[in-house]
Amino acid sequence: MAPKSKISRTRNIGIVAHIDAGKTTVSERILFYTGKSYKMGEVHDGEAVMDWMPQEQERGITITSAVTTCTWKNTEIHIIDTPGHVDFTIEVERSLRVLDGAVVVFCAVGGVEPQSETVWHQADKYGVPKIAFINKMDRTGADFFHVVHMMHARFRSTPVPIQIPVGSEDTFRGAIDLINRKLLIWDESSQGAEYTTSEIPEEFAEAAAHEREKMIEILADGDDDLAEKYLAGEELSAVQISAALRKATIALKIVPVLCGAALRNKGIQPLLDAVINYLPSPEDIPPVKGINPKTKQEEIRHSSDKDPLAALAFKIMLDEGRKLTYLRIYSGQISANDEVYNIGKKKKEKIARLLRMHANKRERIDKASAGELVAVLGLKETTTGDTLCDEAHPIMLEQMEFYEPVISQAIEAKTPADQEKLAQALVKLTDEDPTLRVKYEDETAQTVISGMGELHLEIIVDRLQREFNARVNVGRPRVVYRETIQKQVEIESVFEKELGEKKHYGQVRIALAPRKRGEGNEIISQLTEAIIPAEYHEAIEEGIREAMMSGVLNSYPVINVSVRLIGGGYRDGESSAQGYKIAAATAFRDGCQAADPVMLEPIMTVDIITPSEFMGDVIGDINARRGEIQAINPKGPVSEIKAKVPLKAMFGYSTDLRSATQGRAVFSMIFEEYNKA
């Protein structure tokens, strides 16, 4: 057989999960067994390699995705460890956008939790093939088949166990490999680095045969060749089964399921084998699509060094004060000192250094090619979501979508010296995190930061003080409202004024109409050259866009409004872009005032998992917070409550929930929509 190309021996995978499913521990073990870490890091000791920010080590949660490279059986695996906390959903979205496959870690006790659902649906949105790893099989209450059943009920793709556990809870010893019909038992003395393979013992033979039969039936359903052999009663080899599994996984039809206990060092090597055997290499996924800005036509780039360069900046980080940009190279190659073209900013950028990352250690490399994830120093203008390409062959890859922040907090520097540090630090942090917004309020002379949740802002403030030595006073968190209109109106505005000895004139007529919740704003121009010359149309739209940033009720952004530009007037020699811009902004504000404006508040979807005996108290509390219960699902000893609750009523909820349930309930919330306040 010809030696496989480097690109076919590359895997770009993410490890994603709900909080506390043991995802970072799984990553740590992978690094240990592939020889990248010489000592195992434990999350609960605060020494995990992947969790390298001080805040992560203190809180035991993963905040930024660390990218690291390791090698297993002659295959290079790039792993992105992603956060499971809902405030950091953006990190997960951003990672999935550039991955080819994902390992989704579930807790054998908790099963499919709210955040795992979110992450799973995000992976579906980007068409990312998945492998599931059911972790914590040694914990009290662990139930492998119950978790598989939950996956069946909640997700579209079919989970297919390719292993079954031997024992569970404190009797968990290992796993049965259904493909090769072998029993795997890990050796405790070598920290799980070695395991024995033996025949399946008599007491498990029947269960293993039954599960293997089920696995083959599911595969035969979607694979004609395999179905023929299976129906003819032929014995299928492990190679044939693996090939069918790979095909179905990459086609997003199935999800292979494995089991283990990462903290007890069990189950990691077969998981690594499954990553290589069933998840795609950059060659296996469809070519990336983009728009050529010159021709406006869609173009594709194959995952090959021969195609022109196309790379996506998916993360910006600050490292010892220098800007580090993480790139996914889809096609072509780059070398240190190359010039690349940033298509969004229309600027050339120079690559000073190329680095291969290992959590927060690095190695310098001279060049990187299609399919790789690398970090780059020297890109000054590039921000998250930008496309870098070859200027002679421009392409704009689809941009990432970012969520709107829902919570804000006023911060002010303690001393004038801190003020300067604060201003610089916020510029750097907004570069890094597109969901963080910063606004300076003139009336109160305060800086207001907005983000995805209380934890998000808490960590930003913590980083300001710790990394940038900017000491700040912090106000109470506040809800970020929006404004909209409820009626249709037509309105005209004329601007006529002498500014700096020049007359400025603009006359604009617009029609405003409310749109459905969540549809966003739109500006439709029905202006013709005869009414207003084309050179001023851009200024009119700009004026309206600026006016949308600040509503008439309380200066919150205006959403879900349709604006039609329907008329206006023109005076030769007096009309100016400035005049039209001001006239358009005034028309929009006056129109909103007349169109029955209303405040909108963010409504959150809240998922609570509580022991059943506290259910009454929890539901009563949600109702008291103006919440609407959407569903109640009993799950054995616990119940899951789904509700929609205004964000304003959710401040401090984690403390209240803990005290109402003796600390036994957990909740997560995610932004759902804006609705009437």
C-alpha positions in Angstrom: 0.0 0.0 0.0 1.3 3.5 -0.8 2.3 5.5 2.2 -0.5 7.8 3.3 -0.1 11.5 2.7 0.5 13.8 5.6 -2.9 15.4 5.2 -4.7 12.1 5.4 -2.8 11.4 8.7 -4.1 14.6 10.3 -7.2 14.9 12.6 -8.6 18.2 13.8 -10.9 17.4 16.6 -12.6 19.2 19.5 -13.4 17.8 22.8 -16.8 19.2 23.8 -19.3 18.5 26.6 -21.4 19.8 29.5 -19.7 21.3 32.5 -18.1 18.6 34.7 -18.6 15.7 32.3 -14.8 15.3 32.6 -13.8 16.8 29.3 -10.5 18.4 30.4 -9.5 15.2 32.2 -10.1 13.3 29.0 -7.8 15.8 27.2 -5.2 15.5 29.9 -5.1 11.7 29.6 -4.9 11.9 25.8 -1.8 14.1 26.2 -0.3 11.8 28.7 -0.7 8.6 26.7 0.5 10.3 23.4 3.6 11.4 25.3 3.0 15.1 25.4 2.7 15.5 29.2 5.1 13.7 31.4 2.9 14.0 34.4 -0.8 13.8 34.6 -2.5 17.0 35.4 -5.7 16.8 37.5 -8.4 19.5 37.2 -9.2 19.2 40.9 -5.5 19.9 41.8 -5.6 23.0 39.6 -2.8 21.6 37.4 -4.4 20.5 34.1 -2.1 21.4 31.1 -5.1 22.5 29.0 -6.5 24.8 31.7 -3.7 27.3 31.7 -5.3 30.6 32.7 -5.1 31.2 36.5 -8.9 31.7 36.6 -9.5 28.3 35.0 -7.2 26.6 37.5 -9.0 28.2 40.5 -12.5 27.5 39.2 -11.8 24.1 37.7 -13.6 25.1 34.4 -12.2 25.6 31.0 -12.6 29.1 29.5 -10.5 29.6 26.4 -10.0 26.8 23.9 -6.5 25.6 24.1 -5.2 24.1 20.9 -2.6 21.4 21.2 -1.0 18.9 18.9 -0.1 15.3 19.7 0.7 12.1 17.8 -0.9 8.7 18.0 -0.1 5.8 15.7 1.7 8.0 13.1 -1.3 10.4 13.0 -1.1 14.0 14.0 -4.1 15.0 16.2 -4.8 18.7 16.8 -7.1 19.0 19.8 -9.1 21.9 20.8 -10.3 21.7 24.4 -13.5 23.8 24.6 -15.4 25.3 27.6 -18.7 23.7 28.6 -20.1 26.7 30.4 -22.9 28.4 28.6 -21.4 31.9 29.1 -18.6 30.7 26.8 -20.8 29.3 24.0 -19.0 31.5 21.5 -15.7 29.7 22.2 -17.4 26.4 21.3 -19.1 27.8 18.2 -15.8 29.2 17.1 -14.0 25.9 17.6 -16.6 23.8 15.8 -16.4 26.1 12.8 -12.8 25.0 12.2 -12.9 21.4 13.3 -13.4 18.3 11.2 -14.6 16.0 14.0 -15.7 16.2 17.7 -15.5 13.9 20.7 -18.5 14.6 22.8 -18.0 13.6 26.4 -21.1 12.6 28.5 -21.3 11.9 32.2 -22.5 8.3 32.8 -24.6 9.6 35.7 -26.0 12.9 34.3 -26.4 11.7 30.7 -27.5 14.3 28.2 -27.5 17.6 30.0 -28.7 21.0 28.6 -25.2 22.2 27.5 -24.5 18.9 25.8 -27.6 19.4 23.8 -26.6 22.9 22.8 -23.1 21.7 21.8 -24.5 18.8 19.9 -26.9 21.0 17.9 -24.0 23.4 17.2 -21.9 20.5 15.8 -24.9 19.5 13.6 -25.2 23.1 12.4 -21.5 23.0 11.1 -21.9 19.3 9.9 -19.2 18.0 12.3 -19.0 14.2 12.6 -19.0 13.0 16.2 -17.8 10.2 18.5 -19.4 9.9 22.0 -17.4 9.0 25.0 -19.5 8.1 28.1 -17.2 9.0 31.0 -17.3 8.5 34.8 -18.4 4.9 34.4 -17.0 4.3 38.0 -19.3 6.8 39.6 -22.3 5.8 41.7 -25.4 5.9 39.5 -23.5 5.3 36.3 -25.7 3.7 33.6 -24.2 3.3 30.1 -27.4 2.1 28.3 -29.6 4.8 29.9 -27.2 7.5 28.4 -27.4 5.8 25.0 -31.2 5.8 25.3 -31.2 9.5 26.2 -29.0 10.3 23.1 -31.5 8.4 20.9 -34.4 10.4 22.3 -32.7 13.8 22.1 -30.6 13.8 18.9 -31.2 13.1 15.2 -28.1 11.0 14.6 -28.2 7.3 15.8 -25.8 6.4 18.6 -24.1 3.1 18.0 -22.2 1.5 20.9 -19.0 -0.1 19.6 -18.0 -1.0 23.2 -20.0 -2.1 26.2 -18.8 -1.6 29.8 -17.7 -4.5 32.0 -19.3 -3.7 35.4 -20.3 -0.2 36.5 -19.9 2.1 39.5 -17.2 0.7 41.8 -17.1 -2.7 39.9 -16.2 -1.0 36.5 -13.2 -2.9 35.3 -12.9 -2.3 31.5 -14.8 -2.6 28.3 -15.8 -5.2 25.6 -14.7 -4.2 22.1 -17.7 -5.3 20.0 -15.8 -5.0 16.6 -12.9 -7.3 17.5 -14.9 -9.3 20.2 -12.2 -8.8 22.8 -12.3 -7.9 26.5 -10.1 -4.9 27.5 -8.9 -4.5 31.1 -6.6 -1.6 32.1 -3.6 -2.1 34.3 -3.8 0.1 37.4 -0.1 -0.1 38.2 1.0 1.5 34.9 -1.5 4.4 35.3 -3.6 2.8 32.6 -0.8 3.0 30.0 -1.0 -0.7 29.5 -4.1 -2.9 29.1 -4.7 -6.5 28.4 -6.8 -7.9 25.6 -8.4 -11.3 26.1 -11.4 -13.4 25.0 -14.8 -12.3 26.2 -15.7 -14.2 29.4 -18.8 -16.5 29.4 -20.9 -14.3 31.6 -20.7 -11.4 29.1 -20.8 -13.4 25.9 -24.6 -13.2 25.3 -24.8 -9.5 26.0 -21.8 -8.8 23.7 -23.2 -10.9 20.9 -26.6 -9.2 21.2 -25.1 -5.7 21.1 -22.7 -6.6 18.2 -25.7 -7.9 16.2 -27.5 -4.6 16.9 -24.5 -2.6 15.7 -24.2 -4.5 12.5 -27.9 -4.2 11.8 -27.7 -0.4 12.1 -24.7 -0.3 9.8 -26.3 -2.6 7.2 -29.3 -0.3 7.1 -27.2 2.4 5.4 -24.6 0.3 3.5 -25.8 -1.9 0.7 -22.6 -4.0 0.3 -22.6 -4.7 4.0 -26.3 -5.5 4.0 -25.9 -8.1 1.2 -23.1 -9.9 3.1 -25.1 -9.7 6.4 -28.3 -11.1 4.8 -26.4 -13.9 3.1 -25.2 -14.9 6.5 -21.5 -14.1 5.8 -19.2 -13.5 8.8 -18.2 -9.8 8.7 -14.5 -9.0 9.5 -13.4 -6.3 11.8 -12.0 -4.4 8.8 -15.3 -4.4 7.0 -17.2 -3.3 10.1 -14.7 -0.5 10.7 -14.9 0.7 7.1 -18.7 0.9 7.3 -18.5 2.7 10.7 -16.2 5.3 9.3 -18.4 5.9 6.2 -21.6 6.3 8.3 -19.9 8.5 10.9 -18.5 10.9 8.3 -21.9 11.0 6.5 -23.4 12.1 9.9 -25.7 9.1 10.0 -24.3 7.5 13.2 -22.3 8.3 16.3 -20.0 5.6 17.6 -20.2 5.3 21.4 -17.4 4.3 23.7 -17.1 4.2 27.5 -14.5 4.7 30.2 -13.4 6.5 33.3 -10.8 9.1 32.5 -9.9 9.9 36.1 -9.2 6.2 36.7 -7.2 6.1 33.4 -9.6 3.6 31.7 -10.8 3.8 28.1 -8.5 6.4 26.6 -6.5 4.4 24.1 -9.5 2.9 22.3 -10.9 6.4 22.1 -7.7 7.6 20.4 -8.0 4.6 18.0 -11.6 5.6 17.3 -10.6 9.2 16.5 -8.2 7.9 13.9 -10.4 5.2 12.5 -13.8 7.0 12.4 -13.3 10.8 12.3 -12.4 12.4 9.0 -9.1 13.8 7.9 -9.2 17.2 6.2 -9.3 15.3 2.9 -12.5 13.5 3.8 -14.6 16.6 4.4 -16.2 18.7 1.6 -14.1 21.5 0.1 -14.6 24.8 1.9 -16.8 27.3 0.1 -16.4 31.1 -0.1 -17.3 34.1 -2.2 -14.8 35.7 -4.7 -15.3 39.4 -3.8 -14.4 40.5 -7.4 -16.8 38.2 -9.3 -19.3 37.7 -6.4 -19.4 34.1 -7.5 -19.1 31.1 -5.1 -15.7 29.3 -5.3 -14.3 26.3 -3.5 -10.9 25.5 -2.1 -9.8 21.8 -1.8 -7.9 20.7 1.2 -4.6 20.6 -0.7 -1.2 22.4 -0.7 -1.7 23.0 -4.4 -4.8 25.2 -4.1 -4.3 29.0 -3.4 -4.2 29.9 0.3 -7.4 30.2 2.3 -7.3 30.4 6.1 -9.7 31.5 8.8 -8.6 33.3 12.0 -10.8 31.6 14.6 -9.2 33.0 17.8 -7.1 35.9 19.0 -5.2 35.6 22.2 -2.8 37.9 24.1 0.4 36.3 25.1 3.0 38.3 27.1 1.4 41.4 25.5 1.8 40.1 22.0 -1.2 39.3 19.8 -1.4 35.6 18.9 -3.8 34.6 16.1 -5.0 31.0 15.7 -5.5 30.0 12.1 -7.2 27.1 10.4 -5.5 26.6 7.0 -8.1 25.2 4.6 -6.0 25.2 1.5 -2.5 26.2 0.3 0.4 26.8 2.7 2.1 29.6 4.6 5.6 30.2 5.7 7.2 32.5 8.3 7.8 36.0 6.7 5.1 35.5 4.1 2.7 38.3 3.2 -1.0 37.3 3.3 -4.0 39.3 2.3 -6.8 40.0 4.8 -9.9 40.2 2.5 -12.3 41.7 5.1 -10.0 44.5 6.1 -8.5 44.9 2.6 -5.0 44.9 4.1 -1.8 43.0 3.6 -0.4 41.4 6.7 3.1 39.9 7.4 3.5 36.7 9.2 6.4 37.2 11.6 6.4 33.7 13.2 4.5 30.4 12.9 4.0 28.4 16.0 2.6 24.9 16.8 0.8 25.1 20.1 0.7 22.7 23.0 -1.7 24.3 25.5 0.6 27.2 26.5 4.0 25.9 25.4 5.0 26.3 21.8 7.4 25.2 19.1 8.5 27.4 16.2 7.9 26.0 12.7 8.9 27.3 9.3 5.8 26.4 7.3 2.3 25.0 7.7 0.0 23.6 5.1 -3.6 22.7 4.4 -5.5 21.0 7.2 -3.4 22.4 10.0 -4.3 24.5 13.0 -1.4 26.9 13.8 -0.8 30.1 15.8 0.8 33.2 14.1 2.6 36.2 15.5 2.7 39.5 13.6 -0.9 40.0 12.3 -1.9 43.4 13.5 -5.2 44.1 11.9 -6.7 40.6 11.8 -9.6 39.8 14.2 -11.7 36.8 14.9 -13.6 35.5 11.8 -11.4 37.1 9.2 -10.3 35.3 6.1 -6.6 35.4 5.0 -5.9 34.5 1.4 -3.7 35.0 -1.6 -4.3 38.5 -3.1 -4.2 37.1 -6.6 -6.9 34.6 -5.8 -9.2 36.3 -3.3 -11.9 34.4 -1.4 -14.1 35.3 1.5 -15.0 32.3 3.7 -18.4 32.6 5.4 -18.1 34.8 8.5 -18.8 33.4 11.9 -22.0 34.4 13.6 -21.7 35.9 17.0 -24.3 36.2 19.8 -25.6 39.5 21.1 -24.6 40.2 24.7 -27.5 40.3 27.3 -25.9 41.6 30.4 -23.9 44.7 31.2 -21.9 46.2 34.1 -20.4 49.6 34.7 -16.7 49.6 35.5 -14.5 52.6 36.4 -10.8 52.9 37.0 -9.7 53.5 40.6 -7.0 56.0 39.7 -6.0 58.1 36.6 -3.1 55.7 36.1 -5.5 52.7 36.1 -7.7 54.5 33.5 -5.0 54.4 30.9 -4.3 50.7 31.6 -8.1 50.0 31.5 -8.5 51.6 28.1 -5.7 49.6 26.6 -6.7 46.4 28.2 -10.3 46.6 27.0 -9.1 47.1 23.4 -7.1 44.0 23.7 -9.9 42.0 25.3 -12.5 43.0 22.7 -10.0 41.8 20.0 -9.9 38.5 21.7 -13.6 38.0 22.5 -16.2 39.2 20.0 -19.0 38.8 22.5 -17.6 41.4 24.8 -18.8 44.9 24.0 -17.5 48.1 25.5 -19.3 51.4 25.5 -18.3 54.7 27.1 -21.3 56.6 28.6 -20.8 60.4 28.5 -23.5 61.3 31.0 -22.2 59.0 33.8 -18.5 59.0 32.6 -18.6 55.3 33.1 -17.3 52.5 30.9 -19.9 49.8 30.4 -19.0 46.3 29.5 -21.6 43.8 28.1 -21.3 40.1 27.8 -23.0 36.7 27.7 -23.7 36.2 31.4 -22.6 37.0 35.0 -19.7 34.5 34.9 -18.4 36.0 31.6 -18.2 39.5 33.0 -16.8 38.3 36.3 -13.9 36.6 34.5 -13.3 39.7 32.3 -13.0 41.9 35.5 -10.8 39.3 37.1 -8.5 39.4 34.0 -8.4 43.2 33.9 -7.0 43.2 37.5 -4.8 40.2 37.2 -3.3 40.3 33.7 -3.3 44.1 33.0 -3.0 45.4 36.6 -5.9 47.7 36.0 -7.7 48.2 39.3 -11.4 48.9 38.8 -14.6 49.5 40.8 -17.4 47.4 39.5 -21.1 48.3 39.4 -24.0 45.9 39.7 -24.8 43.8 36.6 -27.6 45.2 34.5 -29.8 43.8 31.8 -29.2 45.0 28.2 -32.6 46.0 26.9 -33.7 46.7 23.3 -36.4 48.9 21.8 -38.8 48.4 18.9 -41.9 49.8 17.4 -45.5 48.6 17.2 -47.1 50.6 14.4 -46.4 51.5 10.8 -45.6 55.1 10.0 -44.4 57.3 7.2 -42.3 60.3 8.0 -40.3 63.0 6.3 -37.4 65.1 7.7 -35.6 68.1 6.2 -32.2 69.3 7.4 -31.2 72.7 6.3 -28.3 74.5 8.0 -25.2 76.5 7.4 -22.1 74.7 8.8 -18.8 76.4 8.4 -19.9 78.8 5.7 -21.4 76.0 3.6 -25.0 75.3 3.3 -26.0 71.7 4.0 -29.4 70.3 2.8 -31.0 66.9 3.0 -34.6 65.8 2.6 -35.5 62.2 3.3 -38.9 60.4 3.5 -39.1 56.9 5.1 -41.7 54.3 6.0 -41.2 52.3 9.2 -42.9 49.0 10.0 -42.5 46.5 12.8 -41.0 43.0 12.0 -41.5 39.7 13.8 -39.4 39.0 16.9 -35.9 37.8 16.1 -36.0 38.9 12.4 -33.6 41.8 12.9 -33.6 45.1 11.1 -33.7 45.7 7.4 -33.3 48.8 5.2 -34.9 48.6 1.7 -34.0 51.4 -0.7 -36.7 52.4 -3.2 -34.8 55.6 -4.1 -34.1 56.4 -7.7 -31.5 58.7 -9.3 -34.3 61.1 -10.2 -35.3 61.6 -6.5 -31.8 61.7 -4.9 -28.5 61.1 -6.7 -27.0 57.7 -6.0 -23.8 59.2 -4.4 -26.0 60.1 -1.3 -27.8 56.8 -0.8 -24.9 55.3 1.3 -25.0 58.4 3.6 -28.8 58.0 4.1 -28.4 54.3 5.0 -25.5 55.1 7.3 -27.6 57.8 9.1 -30.3 55.3 9.7 -27.9 52.6 10.9 -26.4 55.0 13.4 -29.8 56.1 14.6 -30.7 52.4 15.2 -27.9 52.1 17.8 -29.8 54.4 20.2 -33.6 54.3 20.6 -36.0 57.0 21.7 -37.1 55.6 25.0 -33.9 54.9 26.9 -31.2 54.9 24.2 -31.1 51.1 23.8 -30.5 49.7 20.3 -33.6 49.4 18.2 -34.4 46.0 16.7 -36.9 44.2 14.4 -37.7 47.3 12.3 -38.1 47.5 8.6 -37.1 50.8 7.0 -38.1 51.7 3.5 -36.5 54.7 1.9 -39.3 56.0 -0.3 -38.6 59.6 -1.2 -36.9 62.9 -0.5 -35.7 66.1 -2.2 -32.5 67.4 -3.8 -31.1 70.9 -4.2 -28.3 71.5 -6.6 -25.2 73.0 -4.8 -26.7 72.7 -1.3 -27.4 68.9 -0.9 -24.6 67.1 0.9 -23.8 63.7 2.3 -23.8 65.2 5.8 -27.2 66.8 5.3 -28.8 63.6 4.1 -27.2 61.6 6.9 -28.6 63.9 9.6 -32.0 64.1 7.9 -32.2 60.3 7.7 -31.3 59.9 11.4 -33.8 62.5 12.4 -36.5 60.9 10.3 -35.8 57.5 11.9 -36.0 58.9 15.5 -39.1 60.9 14.8 -40.7 57.9 13.1 -39.9 55.6 16.1 -41.4 58.2 18.5 -44.6 58.2 16.4 -44.7 54.4 15.9 -45.6 53.5 19.5 -42.2 52.5 20.7 -41.8 49.8 23.4 -39.0 48.3 25.5 -37.9 44.7 25.0 -36.1 42.6 27.6 -34.0 39.5 27.1 -35.9 36.3 27.9 -33.7 33.3 28.8 -34.4 29.6 28.4 -33.5 28.1 31.8 -32.9 24.4 32.3 -33.0 23.2 35.9 -32.1 19.7 37.1 -33.4 19.2 40.6 -34.0 16.3 42.9 -37.7 15.6 42.6 -38.5 16.4 46.3 -37.6 20.0 45.7 -39.6 20.4 42.5 -42.5 22.2 44.0 -40.3 24.9 45.6 -38.3 25.3 42.4 -41.4 25.7 40.2 -42.9 28.1 42.7 -39.8 30.2 42.6 -39.7 30.3 38.8 -43.3 31.5 38.8 -42.5 34.2 41.3 -39.8 35.4 38.9 -42.4 35.9 36.1 -41.2 32.7 34.4 -43.2 30.4 32.2 -42.7 26.7 32.7 -42.3 25.0 29.2 -41.8 21.4 30.2 -41.1 19.1 33.1 -39.3 15.8 32.4 -38.9 13.3 35.2 -35.5 11.5 34.9 -35.5 8.9 37.7 -34.7 10.6 41.0 -34.3 14.0 39.5 -36.5 16.2 37.3 -35.6 18.5 34.5 -37.6 21.8 34.4 -37.4 23.9 31.2 -38.7 27.5 31.6 -38.6 30.9 30.0 -37.7 33.6 32.4 -36.8 37.3 32.0 -33.0 37.8 32.6 -33.7 40.6 35.0 -35.3 38.1 37.4 -32.4 35.7 37.2 -29.7 37.7 38.9 -28.3 35.9 41.9 -30.4 32.8 41.0 -27.6 30.3 41.5 -27.4 31.2 45.3 -31.2 31.1 45.7 -31.4 27.7 43.9 -28.6 26.2 46.0 -30.3 27.3 49.3 -33.7 26.0 48.1 -32.3 22.6 47.2 -29.5 22.1 49.7 -27.1 22.7 46.9 -28.3 19.7 44.9 -29.9 21.3 41.9 -28.0 22.7 38.9 -29.1 25.1 36.2 -28.0 26.6 32.9 -29.5 29.4 30.9 -29.2 30.5 27.4 -30.6 33.6 25.6 -33.9 32.8 23.8 -35.4 36.1 22.5 -36.3 39.7 23.3 -39.9 40.3 24.3 -42.0 43.1 25.8 -40.7 44.3 29.1 
